[in-house]
Amino acid sequence: MKSLTALLTLCIVAGAAFASAFQNGSFESPGGAPNVRYLGCSDGLVTGWINDAVPACAPSTVYPGATVDGIQYYVQGNEVDGITSAADGTSYVSFGANGTTGGTLQQTFDTFAGEIVQVNYLVSLDGNTPNQPQSMTVQAFDGVSLLGAEADNVFTNVFWENGPTLIFTATSASTTLVFTDTTGAHLGDEVNWGLDGVTVSSATPEPSTVSLFFLGSVALVALRRRKSRNWPAT
């Protein structure tokens, strides 16, 4: 009985492990020495994330290697944007540098049809202009179809606080999460706002896990019935 229970537990854990975890939500990779870097077209510097894949990139004529959408990768020690530290670890991403807007950062990760997914994240305003309203959107896409969105989130006087939670139901084996800067204009400093501590969690067990649990439960019931039949009468 104990060996069967142990086997069942192992099967459930193994089934859950097949899903790829959402990665680098705190932007700690690649990390390194304190630095600031503009992300270029379809830049893969930040592990797991792509910059400006939606919409198409447009090159900057002012900052070679950057895009006009002004997304930067910060490793703590550089505070030119007025955000004095990262929220989680030592790195974060900022939007809206040098008078830009519309910058996007996205990641595609494994899901399954019917999965209820919750996305949480932290946002911070430029510390030098905290009273200036900023706005952004967070969206989930299945290919070209929009699954869910928290649109036009406007915030002021925020230093690494939770943004509005995004909850959606996945429809396929992969989903793309997109953060977009929608602030209308540069508001007087290096950037408009920062993003850090992105987490993705599932409220729905994987179909494979449910199947394993069901099969294991059937096996346990069968074993108990067999034992009860063979139990000596008293």
C-alpha positions as CSV (number, residue, x, y, z in Angstrom):
1,M,0.0,0.0,0.0
2,K,2.8,2.4,1.0
3,S,4.7,1.7,-2.2
4,L,1.7,2.3,-4.4
5,T,1.0,5.6,-2.6
6,A,4.6,6.7,-3.1
7,L,4.4,5.8,-6.8
8,L,1.2,7.8,-7.2
9,T,2.8,10.8,-5.6
10,L,5.9,10.5,-7.9
11,C,3.6,10.3,-11.0
12,I,1.8,13.5,-10.0
13,V,5.0,15.4,-9.4
14,A,6.5,14.2,-12.6
15,G,3.4,15.2,-14.6
16,A,3.5,18.7,-13.2
17,A,7.1,19.1,-14.1
18,F,6.6,18.7,-17.8
19,A,5.3,22.3,-18.1
20,S,8.0,24.9,-18.9
21,A,8.1,27.6,-16.2
22,F,7.8,31.2,-17.0
23,Q,11.3,32.6,-16.9
24,N,13.3,35.6,-15.7
25,G,10.3,37.6,-14.4
26,S,12.7,39.6,-12.2
27,F,15.1,40.3,-15.1
28,E,18.1,39.0,-13.2
29,S,19.5,37.4,-16.3
30,P,22.0,38.4,-17.8
31,G,22.7,40.8,-14.8
32,G,26.3,41.5,-14.4
33,A,28.2,44.7,-13.3
34,P,26.1,47.9,-12.9
35,N,25.1,49.1,-16.3
36,V,22.3,50.6,-18.5
37,R,21.6,49.3,-21.9
38,Y,19.1,50.4,-24.6
39,L,17.4,47.3,-26.1
40,G,17.5,47.2,-29.9
41,C,15.1,45.7,-32.4
42,S,14.1,42.1,-31.4
43,D,16.7,42.3,-28.8
44,G,17.3,39.0,-26.9
45,L,19.6,40.3,-24.3
46,V,17.1,39.9,-21.4
47,T,16.7,36.1,-21.1
48,G,13.3,34.9,-22.2
49,W,12.1,38.3,-23.3
50,I,12.0,40.1,-26.7
51,N,11.9,43.8,-27.1
52,D,9.7,45.6,-29.7
53,A,8.6,42.5,-31.5
54,V,5.1,44.0,-31.3
55,P,4.9,46.4,-33.1
56,A,7.7,46.2,-35.6
57,C,11.0,47.8,-34.5
58,A,12.0,51.3,-35.7
59,P,15.7,52.3,-35.3
60,S,16.8,55.3,-33.4
61,T,18.8,58.0,-35.2
62,V,19.9,59.5,-31.9
63,Y,21.1,56.4,-30.0
64,P,22.6,53.8,-32.3
65,G,21.7,50.2,-31.5
66,A,18.5,51.4,-29.8
67,T,14.9,51.7,-31.0
68,V,12.7,54.8,-30.9
69,D,10.5,53.0,-28.3
70,G,13.2,53.6,-25.6
71,I,13.2,50.4,-23.5
72,Q,16.3,50.0,-21.3
73,Y,17.8,47.2,-19.2
74,Y,19.1,48.4,-15.8
75,V,21.5,46.6,-13.5
76,Q,21.4,48.2,-10.1
77,G,24.0,50.9,-9.5
78,N,22.7,53.2,-12.2
79,E,19.9,55.5,-11.1
80,V,19.8,58.1,-14.0
81,D,16.1,57.4,-14.3
82,G,15.2,58.3,-10.8
83,I,14.3,54.7,-9.8
84,T,16.7,54.2,-7.0
85,S,16.7,50.3,-6.9
86,A,15.1,47.2,-8.3
87,A,12.1,45.7,-6.7
88,D,13.2,42.1,-6.8
89,G,16.9,41.4,-7.1
90,T,19.2,43.9,-8.8
91,S,17.8,44.3,-12.3
92,Y,14.7,45.8,-13.9
93,V,13.4,47.1,-17.3
94,S,12.3,50.7,-17.9
95,F,10.1,52.2,-20.6
96,G,9.8,55.6,-22.3
97,A,13.4,56.8,-22.5
98,N,14.2,60.1,-24.3
99,G,10.7,61.2,-25.1
100,T,9.4,57.9,-26.5
101,T,6.2,55.9,-26.1
102,G,4.8,52.6,-27.4
103,G,7.7,50.4,-26.4
104,T,6.8,46.7,-25.9
105,L,8.4,43.8,-24.1
106,Q,7.0,40.3,-24.6
107,Q,7.6,36.7,-23.6
108,T,5.9,33.5,-25.0
109,F,5.5,30.6,-22.6
110,D,3.9,27.2,-22.4
111,T,0.2,26.9,-21.5
112,F,-2.6,24.5,-22.2
113,A,-6.1,25.0,-23.4
114,G,-8.5,25.8,-20.6
115,E,-5.7,26.9,-18.2
116,I,-6.6,29.9,-16.0
117,V,-3.5,32.0,-15.8
118,Q,-2.8,34.9,-13.4
119,V,-0.1,37.5,-14.1
120,N,1.2,39.8,-11.4
121,Y,3.9,42.4,-11.7
122,L,5.4,45.5,-10.0
123,V,5.6,49.0,-11.5
124,S,7.5,52.2,-10.4
125,L,7.4,55.7,-11.6
126,D,10.4,57.8,-12.4
127,G,11.4,59.1,-9.0
128,N,12.1,62.6,-10.2
129,T,8.6,63.2,-11.6
130,P,6.4,61.1,-9.4
131,N,3.3,63.3,-9.8
132,Q,3.2,62.9,-13.6
133,P,0.7,60.3,-14.6
134,Q,2.0,57.3,-16.5
135,S,0.1,54.6,-18.3
136,M,0.8,51.1,-19.6
137,T,-1.1,48.0,-20.8
138,V,-0.5,44.3,-20.1
139,Q,-2.0,41.8,-22.6
140,A,-2.1,38.1,-23.3
141,F,-2.3,36.8,-26.9
142,D,-2.9,33.4,-28.5
143,G,-1.3,33.9,-31.8
144,V,-3.2,37.0,-33.0
145,S,-6.2,36.6,-30.7
146,L,-6.4,38.7,-27.6
147,L,-7.1,36.5,-24.5
148,G,-7.2,39.2,-21.9
149,A,-5.9,42.7,-21.1
150,E,-5.5,45.2,-18.4
151,A,-5.5,48.3,-20.6
152,D,-4.6,51.9,-20.0
153,N,-3.5,51.5,-16.4
154,V,-2.7,55.0,-15.2
155,F,-0.7,55.5,-12.1
156,T,1.0,58.3,-10.1
157,N,3.2,58.4,-7.0
158,V,4.1,54.7,-7.3
159,F,7.4,53.2,-6.2
160,W,7.4,49.4,-6.9
161,E,3.8,48.7,-6.2
162,N,1.5,45.9,-7.7
163,G,0.0,46.7,-11.1
164,P,-3.5,45.5,-11.9
165,T,-3.6,41.7,-12.0
166,L,-4.2,40.1,-15.4
167,I,-6.3,36.9,-15.4
168,F,-7.1,35.0,-18.6
169,T,-7.9,31.6,-19.9
170,A,-5.4,30.0,-22.3
171,T,-6.6,28.4,-25.5
172,S,-3.5,26.6,-26.8
173,A,0.0,25.2,-26.0
174,S,1.6,28.7,-25.8
175,T,0.6,32.2,-24.9
176,T,2.4,35.5,-25.4
177,L,2.5,38.1,-22.7
178,V,3.0,41.7,-23.8
179,F,3.8,44.9,-21.7
180,T,3.4,48.2,-23.6
181,D,4.2,51.8,-22.7
182,T,1.1,53.9,-23.5
183,T,2.3,57.2,-21.8
184,G,1.6,60.0,-24.3
185,A,4.9,61.8,-24.0
186,H,8.3,61.9,-22.2
187,L,7.7,63.6,-18.9
188,G,10.9,65.3,-18.0
189,D,13.4,62.6,-17.1
190,E,15.3,59.6,-18.5
191,V,12.3,57.3,-18.5
192,N,8.6,57.1,-17.7
193,W,8.2,54.0,-15.6
194,G,9.9,50.7,-14.6
195,L,8.8,47.1,-14.6
196,D,10.0,44.3,-12.3
197,G,8.9,41.1,-10.4
198,V,6.7,39.6,-13.2
199,T,5.1,36.3,-12.0
200,V,2.9,33.9,-13.8
201,S,0.8,31.3,-11.9
202,S,-1.8,28.7,-12.9
203,A,-5.0,28.1,-11.2
204,T,-5.8,25.0,-13.2
205,P,-4.1,21.6,-12.9
206,E,-2.5,20.2,-16.1
207,P,-4.7,17.6,-17.9
208,S,-1.8,15.1,-17.5
209,T,-1.7,15.7,-13.8
210,V,-5.5,15.2,-13.5
211,S,-5.3,12.0,-15.5
212,L,-2.4,10.6,-13.3
213,F,-4.3,11.5,-10.2
214,F,-7.5,9.8,-11.5
215,L,-5.6,6.6,-12.5
216,G,-3.8,6.6,-9.2
217,S,-7.1,6.9,-7.3
218,V,-8.6,4.1,-9.3
219,A,-5.6,1.9,-8.5
220,L,-5.8,2.7,-4.8
221,V,-9.5,1.8,-4.7
222,A,-8.9,-1.4,-6.5
223,L,-6.1,-2.3,-4.1
224,R,-8.3,-1.6,-1.1
225,R,-11.1,-3.8,-2.5
226,R,-8.7,-6.6,-3.2
227,K,-7.3,-6.5,0.4
228,S,-10.9,-6.4,1.9
229,R,-11.8,-9.5,-0.1
230,N,-8.7,-11.4,1.0
231,W,-8.9,-10.3,4.7
232,P,-9.4,-13.4,6.9
233,A,-12.8,-13.6,8.5
234,T,-12.8,-13.5,12.3
